[in-house]
Amino acid sequence: MPFKIGRTFAALLASTIAGQAYAQDAVTVVLSEELENVEPCMAAKSNIGRVILQNVSETLTELVPGEGLQPRLATAWEDKGNGTWSFTLRDGVTFSDGSTFDAADVVFSLERNKSDKFVCETGAKYYGGMELTTNIVDDLTVEITSNPPQPILPLLMSTLAVLPSEANADAFVDQPVGTGPYSFDEYARGEYIKLSARDDYWGEAPTVKSATYVFRSESAVRAAMVAAGEADIAPNIALQDATNPETDYSYPNSETVYMRLDLNTAPLDDVRVRQAMNYAVDKEAFVGTILADGTLLATGMTPPSTIGYNHDLTPYSYDLEKAKELLAAAAADGVPVDAEITVIGRLENFANVTETMEALTSMWQEAGLNIKLQMVETAEWNEYYSKPFAESGGPIVVEAMHDNANGDPVFSMFNKYASEGVQSGVTDTKLDGMIAEATAATGDERESLWKDTFAYVFNDLVADVFLWHMVGFTRVNERLDFEPSIKTNSELQLSQIKFK
């Protein structure tokens, strides 16, 4: 599938963008889409997390690639039994508004994440299906209890952005406050975001003293800006623009692309139709053309590095005749396979997403399905992706890309598949029980139960059209000493950047 992108035009366009003579200690990051908000409890969304997480807002613990779970705002943790964990907090830490960090802030942040007064991606995404209660032992010691007991609670706390309890609960939507090495200085909607290093940060002073984030929707423009010195990092560029081995990095980015199906609406409530949608997609044809070499065909919601990932599952083969046979059999039984199915795609969700969605639509139409594609901005897309779902009057398929760099399916499965999951199109009591059982298990049993759960979702329910585990491309200015990792997709820690 060839691309004819005007690279000369893209370079000229990038050169006309207002720039600045960057100081040695300042960086500019060019993002593919504007942030819909800067709310710290929404930092589980990759585009928000890249700016906020561990830059402005910090977590109790931190999962470091190759090193495992590390202290951040908590210096130690202990399993007290019966679902209770005790966390020892770091002393001498202040927020960017000058208030002092203590146990009350952890309690406030956790309660705020779980509150129904706010739409918090972290609370719905990571803490669903469990009740979390807290007990302040002293200013620097807090106990958190999960019901049912959660054996990986310290890992879950690597997602909790801690906020100051002294402020109003709704004070952070436009002006995030945190304990991180940077303060949030300015957001000019449609133009830029500015952060600057704090003089009173508890940890090591970062080399990067200020950062400006700008937004450009076209991959070629983002790549050209870094090449021209207009920007320092483009975290997400397309395969066709990653042409310079000196500046362009590829890496598994922990994202899984899939199509979320509504199992409760005809004709998608018939498993044969869902199977046909899988057989009709030639997933391998995308790899090395509009998606990177090394992109893996998916059979589950999480990347293969996740514990319990079921490596015994085989991706659906491309079999157009099989897809047509399944649809014909369903139609013979009265299933309305000719009903219009609306596919909702998210603009700029990943490089070449529009081309990908157009190709998928064509494949499903060739199989005989009545597909209508709508590519929408993030805010409208989220109305179809998260409950309460927008009323559509017909069957809906939602394109999505899910990030799990945390190593455990608990960060995905309740939210995506439980009946009460905020982004679930499934209502299945057996699956609810399987998710609950795996979530509470430990060791080999946990891995085995998650493996069974993945198999049930893939083989029995055919709950989604799983597509790919993605490879990302990032362009980095040669003046920087920085190499992207699997975490770069969901967070871009400025403190990890040095200058050559």
C-alpha positions as CSV (number, residue, x, y, z in Angstrom):
1,M,0.0,0.0,0.0
2,P,2.2,2.9,-1.3
3,F,2.4,6.3,0.3
4,K,3.1,9.6,-1.5
5,I,3.7,12.1,1.1
6,G,5.1,15.5,0.1
7,R,8.3,15.5,2.2
8,T,9.6,18.7,0.8
9,F,6.3,20.4,1.5
10,A,6.3,18.9,5.1
11,A,9.8,20.2,5.7
12,L,8.8,23.7,4.4
13,L,5.7,23.6,6.6
14,A,7.8,22.7,9.6
15,S,10.2,25.5,8.9
16,T,7.4,28.1,8.9
17,I,6.3,27.1,12.4
18,A,7.3,29.7,15.0
19,G,10.3,28.4,16.8
20,Q,12.8,29.7,19.2
21,A,16.6,29.6,19.7
22,Y,16.5,26.8,22.2
23,A,18.6,27.0,25.3
24,Q,20.9,24.1,25.9
25,D,18.8,23.0,28.9
26,A,15.3,23.3,27.2
27,V,13.5,20.8,25.0
28,T,10.5,20.9,22.7
29,V,8.3,17.8,22.3
30,V,6.0,17.6,19.3
31,L,2.9,15.5,20.0
32,S,0.5,13.9,17.5
33,E,-2.7,15.2,19.2
34,E,-3.7,17.9,21.7
35,L,-4.5,16.9,25.2
36,E,-8.2,17.0,25.9
37,N,-7.4,17.8,29.5
38,V,-4.4,17.8,31.9
39,E,-6.2,16.1,34.8
40,P,-3.6,13.9,36.7
41,C,-6.1,11.2,37.3
42,M,-6.6,10.9,33.6
43,A,-2.8,10.2,33.1
44,A,-3.6,6.6,32.3
45,K,-4.4,7.9,28.8
46,S,-1.1,7.8,26.9
47,N,-1.4,11.3,25.4
48,I,-1.9,12.9,28.9
49,G,0.6,10.6,30.6
50,R,3.4,11.6,28.3
51,V,3.1,15.2,29.7
52,I,2.0,14.8,33.3
53,L,3.1,11.4,34.7
54,Q,6.3,11.5,36.7
55,N,7.0,15.0,35.4
56,V,4.3,16.9,37.3
57,S,2.5,14.2,39.2
58,E,4.3,11.3,40.8
59,T,3.2,7.9,42.1
60,L,3.9,5.9,45.2
61,T,5.8,3.2,43.3
62,E,7.3,3.0,39.8
63,L,7.7,0.1,37.4
64,V,11.1,0.5,35.7
65,P,11.8,-1.6,32.6
66,G,14.5,-4.1,33.4
67,E,14.5,-3.2,37.1
68,G,11.1,-4.1,38.3
69,L,9.0,-2.2,40.9
70,Q,10.9,0.7,42.5
71,P,10.2,3.3,45.2
72,R,9.0,6.7,44.2
73,L,6.9,8.6,46.8
74,A,6.8,5.4,48.9
75,T,10.2,4.2,50.2
76,A,9.0,0.8,51.4
77,W,5.9,-1.4,51.6
78,E,4.9,-4.4,53.6
79,D,2.1,-7.0,53.2
80,K,0.3,-7.0,56.5
81,G,-2.1,-9.8,55.5
82,N,-5.8,-9.9,54.8
83,G,-5.5,-7.6,51.9
84,T,-3.7,-4.8,53.8
85,W,-0.4,-3.3,52.7
86,S,1.5,-0.7,54.7
87,F,3.4,2.0,52.8
88,T,6.2,4.1,54.3
89,L,6.2,7.5,52.6
90,R,9.2,9.7,51.6
91,D,9.9,12.5,54.1
92,G,10.7,16.1,53.1
93,V,8.6,16.2,49.9
94,T,6.5,19.2,48.8
95,F,4.0,19.8,46.1
96,S,4.5,22.5,43.4
97,D,2.0,24.6,45.3
98,G,4.2,24.6,48.4
99,S,2.1,22.2,50.5
100,T,3.8,19.3,52.3
101,F,3.3,15.7,51.1
102,D,2.0,13.2,53.7
103,A,-0.4,10.3,54.2
104,A,-3.5,12.4,54.0
105,D,-2.6,13.2,50.4
106,V,-2.5,9.5,49.5
107,V,-5.9,9.0,51.0
108,F,-7.3,12.0,49.3
109,S,-5.9,11.0,45.9
110,L,-7.2,7.5,46.1
111,E,-10.7,8.5,47.2
112,R,-10.8,11.1,44.5
113,N,-9.8,8.5,41.9
114,K,-12.7,6.3,43.0
115,S,-15.2,9.1,43.4
116,D,-18.2,9.2,41.1
117,K,-18.0,13.0,41.0
118,F,-15.0,12.8,38.6
119,V,-14.3,10.9,35.4
120,C,-11.0,9.4,36.4
121,E,-9.4,7.0,33.9
122,T,-7.1,5.6,36.5
123,G,-9.8,4.7,39.0
124,A,-12.1,3.1,36.5
125,K,-9.3,1.4,34.5
126,Y,-7.1,0.0,37.3
127,Y,-9.2,-0.3,40.5
128,G,-12.4,-1.7,39.1
129,G,-13.8,-4.7,40.9
130,M,-12.2,-4.0,44.2
131,E,-13.0,-1.9,47.2
132,L,-10.0,0.1,48.5
133,T,-10.0,1.5,52.1
134,T,-7.3,3.4,53.9
135,N,-5.9,4.0,57.4
136,I,-3.5,6.8,58.3
137,V,-1.0,5.4,60.9
138,D,1.0,8.6,61.0
139,D,2.0,11.4,58.6
140,L,4.5,9.1,56.8
141,T,2.7,5.8,57.1
142,V,-0.5,4.8,55.3
143,E,-2.3,1.4,55.1
144,I,-4.3,0.5,52.1
145,T,-6.7,-2.5,52.2
146,S,-8.2,-4.1,49.1
147,N,-11.3,-6.3,49.1
148,P,-11.0,-8.8,47.7
149,P,-7.3,-9.0,48.7
150,Q,-5.1,-7.8,45.9
151,P,-1.6,-9.4,46.0
152,I,-0.1,-6.8,43.6
153,L,-1.4,-3.7,45.3
154,P,2.1,-2.1,45.4
155,L,2.2,-2.5,41.6
156,L,-1.3,-0.9,41.3
157,M,0.0,2.0,43.3
158,S,2.4,2.8,40.4
159,T,-0.6,4.2,38.7
160,L,-1.9,6.6,41.5
161,A,-1.0,10.2,40.7
162,V,-0.8,11.8,44.2
163,L,-2.4,15.2,44.7
164,P,-2.4,17.6,47.7
165,S,-5.4,17.2,50.0
166,E,-5.3,20.9,50.9
167,A,-6.8,21.9,47.5
168,N,-10.3,21.6,46.3
169,A,-11.0,18.2,44.7
170,D,-11.8,19.9,41.3
171,A,-8.8,22.2,41.3
172,F,-6.6,20.1,39.1
173,V,-8.5,19.9,35.8
174,D,-6.8,22.9,34.2
175,Q,-3.8,23.4,36.6
176,P,-2.3,20.1,37.8
177,V,-0.2,20.2,41.0
178,G,2.2,17.4,42.0
179,T,5.4,16.4,43.7
180,G,7.3,15.9,40.5
181,P,10.4,17.6,39.3
182,Y,8.5,20.0,37.1
183,S,5.7,22.6,37.6
184,F,2.9,23.0,35.1
185,D,3.3,26.6,34.0
186,E,1.0,27.3,31.0
187,Y,-1.4,25.7,28.6
188,A,-2.3,27.8,25.5
189,R,-5.1,25.7,23.9
190,G,-4.3,24.7,20.4
191,E,-0.7,26.0,20.7
192,Y,1.5,24.7,23.5
193,I,2.1,23.5,27.0
194,K,5.0,24.7,29.1
195,L,6.7,23.0,32.1
196,S,9.7,24.2,34.1
197,A,12.0,22.4,36.6
198,R,11.3,23.1,40.3
199,D,14.1,24.4,42.5
200,D,12.6,22.6,45.5
201,Y,12.2,19.1,44.1
202,W,13.0,16.3,46.6
203,G,15.1,14.3,44.2
204,E,18.0,14.9,41.9
205,A,17.7,18.1,39.9
206,P,16.9,17.3,36.2
207,T,19.2,18.3,33.4
208,V,16.3,19.6,31.3
209,K,15.2,22.8,32.9
210,S,12.1,23.6,30.7
211,A,10.0,21.8,28.2
212,T,7.5,23.0,25.6
213,Y,4.9,20.7,24.0
214,V,3.4,21.5,20.7
215,F,0.8,19.6,18.6
216,R,1.1,18.6,14.9
217,S,-1.3,16.0,13.5
218,E,0.8,14.9,10.5
219,S,3.6,12.5,11.1
220,A,5.8,13.9,8.3
221,V,5.6,17.3,9.8
222,R,6.6,16.0,13.3
223,A,9.5,14.2,11.8
224,A,10.6,17.2,9.8
225,M,10.5,19.5,12.8
226,V,13.0,17.3,14.7
227,A,15.2,17.0,11.6
228,A,15.1,20.8,11.2
229,G,15.9,21.5,14.8
230,E,12.4,22.9,15.4
231,A,11.7,20.2,18.0
232,D,13.8,17.7,20.0
233,I,11.5,14.6,20.3
234,A,8.6,13.3,18.3
235,P,7.3,10.4,20.4
236,N,5.1,9.0,17.6
237,I,6.0,9.0,13.9
238,A,4.9,6.7,11.1
239,L,6.8,3.9,9.6
240,Q,7.3,5.9,6.3
241,D,8.8,8.8,8.2
242,A,11.3,6.8,10.3
243,T,14.1,7.1,7.6
244,N,17.1,8.2,9.6
245,P,18.9,5.5,11.6
246,E,20.8,8.1,13.5
247,T,17.7,9.7,15.1
248,D,14.8,7.2,14.7
249,Y,14.2,4.5,17.3
250,S,11.8,1.6,17.0
251,Y,10.6,-0.4,20.0
252,P,7.7,-2.5,21.2
253,N,5.4,0.1,22.7
254,S,3.1,-2.0,24.9
255,E,0.1,-1.0,22.8
256,T,-2.5,-3.4,21.5
257,V,-4.8,-2.3,18.6
258,Y,-8.2,-4.0,18.6
259,M,-11.8,-3.5,17.6
260,R,-14.2,-3.4,20.5
261,L,-17.4,-5.2,19.6
262,D,-20.9,-4.6,21.2
263,L,-21.9,-8.2,22.0
264,N,-25.4,-7.1,23.1
265,T,-26.6,-5.7,19.7
266,A,-27.5,-7.7,16.6
267,P,-25.9,-8.8,14.4
268,L,-22.8,-8.6,16.7
269,D,-24.6,-10.7,19.3
270,D,-24.1,-13.7,17.1
271,V,-20.7,-15.4,17.6
272,R,-20.6,-16.4,13.9
273,V,-20.7,-12.7,12.8
274,R,-17.8,-11.9,15.3
275,Q,-15.8,-14.8,13.9
276,A,-16.5,-13.6,10.4
277,M,-15.1,-10.2,11.2
278,N,-11.9,-11.8,12.4
279,Y,-11.5,-14.1,9.4
280,A,-12.1,-11.2,7.0
281,V,-9.1,-9.2,8.1
282,D,-5.7,-9.9,6.4
283,K,-3.7,-8.7,9.4
284,E,-0.4,-9.7,8.0
285,A,-0.9,-7.5,5.0
286,F,-0.5,-4.4,7.2
287,V,2.9,-5.4,8.7
288,G,5.8,-3.9,6.8
289,T,3.6,-1.7,4.7
290,I,1.7,0.8,6.9
291,L,2.7,-0.8,10.2
292,A,6.3,-1.6,11.2
293,D,8.1,-4.8,10.7
294,G,8.1,-6.5,14.1
295,T,4.5,-5.7,14.7
296,L,2.9,-8.9,16.2
297,L,-0.5,-10.3,15.5
298,A,-2.6,-10.2,18.7
299,T,-4.7,-12.8,20.4
300,G,-5.3,-10.9,23.6
301,M,-5.7,-7.4,25.1
302,T,-2.2,-7.2,26.7
303,P,1.3,-7.5,25.1
304,P,3.1,-10.9,25.2
305,S,5.4,-9.7,28.1
306,T,2.4,-9.7,30.4
307,I,2.1,-12.6,32.9
308,G,-0.5,-15.2,31.9
309,Y,-0.5,-14.1,28.2
310,N,-1.7,-17.2,26.4
311,H,1.0,-18.1,23.8
312,D,-0.9,-21.2,22.8
313,L,-3.6,-19.2,21.1
314,T,-3.3,-18.8,17.3
315,P,-4.3,-15.6,15.5
316,Y,-7.3,-15.9,13.1
317,S,-6.0,-16.7,9.6
318,Y,-7.2,-14.6,6.7
319,D,-10.0,-16.7,5.2
320,L,-12.5,-14.6,3.2
321,E,-14.5,-17.6,2.1
322,K,-14.8,-18.8,5.7
323,A,-16.0,-15.3,6.7
324,K,-18.7,-15.4,3.9
325,E,-19.8,-18.9,4.9
326,L,-20.3,-17.9,8.6
327,L,-22.3,-14.8,7.6
328,A,-24.5,-16.9,5.2
329,A,-25.1,-19.4,8.0
330,A,-26.1,-16.7,10.4
331,A,-28.4,-15.1,7.8
332,A,-30.1,-18.4,7.2
333,D,-31.0,-18.5,10.9
334,G,-32.5,-15.0,10.7
335,V,-29.6,-12.9,12.0
336,P,-29.7,-9.5,10.3
337,V,-26.2,-9.6,8.9
338,D,-27.0,-6.9,6.4
339,A,-27.7,-4.3,9.2
340,E,-25.5,-1.3,9.0
341,I,-22.6,-1.5,11.4
342,T,-20.9,1.8,12.4
343,V,-17.2,1.7,13.0
344,I,-15.8,4.5,15.1
345,G,-12.2,5.3,14.6
346,R,-10.0,7.8,16.5
347,L,-8.1,10.3,14.5
348,E,-4.4,10.4,15.2
349,N,-4.7,7.4,17.6
350,F,-1.6,6.0,16.0
351,A,0.5,6.6,12.9
352,N,-1.5,5.7,9.7
353,V,-4.7,5.0,11.7
354,T,-6.9,6.5,9.0
355,E,-5.4,4.4,6.2
356,T,-5.6,1.3,8.5
357,M,-9.3,1.9,9.2
358,E,-10.1,2.4,5.6
359,A,-8.4,-0.8,4.7
360,L,-10.2,-2.7,7.5
361,T,-13.6,-1.3,6.3
362,S,-12.9,-2.4,2.8
363,M,-12.1,-6.0,4.0
364,W,-15.3,-6.3,6.0
365,Q,-17.3,-4.9,3.1
366,E,-15.7,-7.5,0.8
367,A,-16.9,-10.2,3.2
368,G,-20.5,-8.9,2.8
369,L,-20.9,-6.8,5.9
370,N,-22.6,-3.4,5.7
371,I,-19.9,-1.2,7.3
372,K,-19.9,2.6,7.7
373,L,-16.7,4.2,8.9
374,Q,-16.6,7.4,11.0
375,M,-13.2,8.9,12.0
376,V,-13.7,11.3,14.9
377,E,-11.7,13.4,17.3
378,T,-10.8,12.1,20.7
379,A,-13.6,13.7,22.7
380,E,-16.3,12.3,20.4
381,W,-14.6,8.9,20.2
382,N,-14.6,8.6,24.0
383,E,-18.4,8.9,24.1
384,Y,-18.5,5.6,22.3
385,Y,-15.5,4.0,24.1
386,S,-16.4,4.7,27.7
387,K,-19.7,4.2,29.6
388,P,-22.3,5.5,29.4
389,F,-22.0,4.8,25.7
390,A,-23.5,7.3,23.3
391,E,-26.8,6.2,21.8
392,S,-26.3,5.1,18.3
393,G,-29.5,3.3,17.3
394,G,-27.5,0.4,15.8
395,P,-24.5,-1.9,16.3
396,I,-21.2,-0.1,17.0
397,V,-17.6,-1.2,16.6
398,V,-15.0,1.0,18.2
399,E,-11.3,1.1,17.1
400,A,-9.0,1.4,20.1
401,M,-5.4,1.1,21.2
402,H,-4.8,-0.1,24.7
403,D,-1.5,0.4,26.6
404,N,-0.4,-2.1,29.3
405,A,3.3,-1.7,30.2
406,N,2.7,-2.8,33.8
407,G,3.2,-6.5,33.3
408,D,-0.1,-7.8,34.7
409,P,-3.5,-8.3,33.1
410,V,-5.2,-6.7,36.1
411,F,-4.5,-3.4,34.5
412,S,-6.7,-4.3,31.6
413,M,-9.1,-7.1,32.1
414,F,-11.8,-5.8,34.5
415,N,-12.0,-2.5,32.6
416,K,-12.2,-4.1,29.2
417,Y,-14.3,-7.2,29.9
418,A,-16.1,-7.3,33.2
419,S,-19.9,-6.5,33.0
420,E,-19.2,-3.4,35.0
421,G,-16.1,-2.4,33.2
422,V,-16.2,1.2,32.0
423,Q,-14.9,0.2,28.5
424,S,-16.5,-3.2,28.2
425,G,-18.8,-4.4,25.5
426,V,-19.3,-7.7,27.3
427,T,-21.9,-8.9,29.8
428,D,-20.9,-12.4,30.8
429,T,-21.2,-13.7,34.4
430,K,-18.7,-16.6,33.8
431,L,-16.1,-14.1,32.6
432,D,-16.8,-11.8,35.6
433,G,-16.0,-14.7,37.9
434,M,-12.8,-15.7,36.0
435,I,-11.5,-12.1,36.2
436,A,-12.3,-11.9,39.9
437,E,-10.6,-15.2,40.6
438,A,-7.4,-14.4,38.6
439,T,-7.2,-10.9,40.2
440,A,-7.1,-12.4,43.7
441,A,-4.6,-15.2,42.9
442,T,-0.8,-15.3,43.3
443,G,2.2,-16.9,41.7
444,D,1.7,-19.8,39.3
445,E,-2.0,-19.9,40.0
446,R,-2.4,-16.3,39.0
447,E,-0.6,-16.9,35.7
448,S,-2.6,-20.0,34.9
449,L,-6.0,-18.3,35.7
450,W,-5.1,-15.4,33.5
451,K,-4.1,-17.8,30.7
452,D,-7.5,-19.5,30.9
453,T,-9.3,-16.1,30.9
454,F,-7.5,-15.0,27.7
455,A,-8.5,-18.3,26.1
456,Y,-12.1,-17.8,27.0
457,V,-12.2,-14.3,25.7
458,F,-10.6,-15.3,22.4
459,N,-12.0,-18.8,21.7
460,D,-15.4,-18.9,23.4
461,L,-16.7,-15.3,23.4
462,V,-14.8,-14.0,20.4
463,A,-15.3,-10.7,22.3
464,D,-13.2,-8.5,20.0
465,V,-11.3,-8.3,16.8
466,F,-7.7,-8.5,18.1
467,L,-5.3,-7.0,15.6
468,W,-1.7,-6.1,16.5
469,H,0.8,-5.6,19.3
470,M,2.4,-2.4,18.0
471,V,5.9,-1.2,17.4
472,G,6.4,2.5,17.9
473,F,8.8,4.9,16.2
474,T,10.3,8.0,18.0
475,R,12.6,10.6,16.4
476,V,15.1,12.1,18.8
477,N,17.3,15.1,18.1
478,E,20.9,14.2,17.9
479,R,21.8,16.7,20.6
480,L,19.9,14.6,23.2
481,D,21.2,11.6,25.1
482,F,17.9,9.7,25.3
483,E,16.7,6.3,24.1
484,P,13.0,5.5,24.1
485,S,11.7,2.4,25.9
486,I,8.4,0.4,26.2
487,K,7.3,3.1,28.7
488,T,7.8,6.0,26.3
489,N,4.4,5.5,24.8
490,S,2.6,6.2,28.1
491,E,5.1,8.5,29.9
492,L,8.0,10.6,28.8
493,Q,10.1,11.5,31.8
494,L,12.0,14.6,31.1
495,S,14.3,13.8,34.0
496,Q,15.7,10.9,32.0
497,I,16.8,13.2,29.2
498,K,20.4,14.4,29.1
499,F,22.4,16.4,26.5
500,K,25.4,15.3,24.6
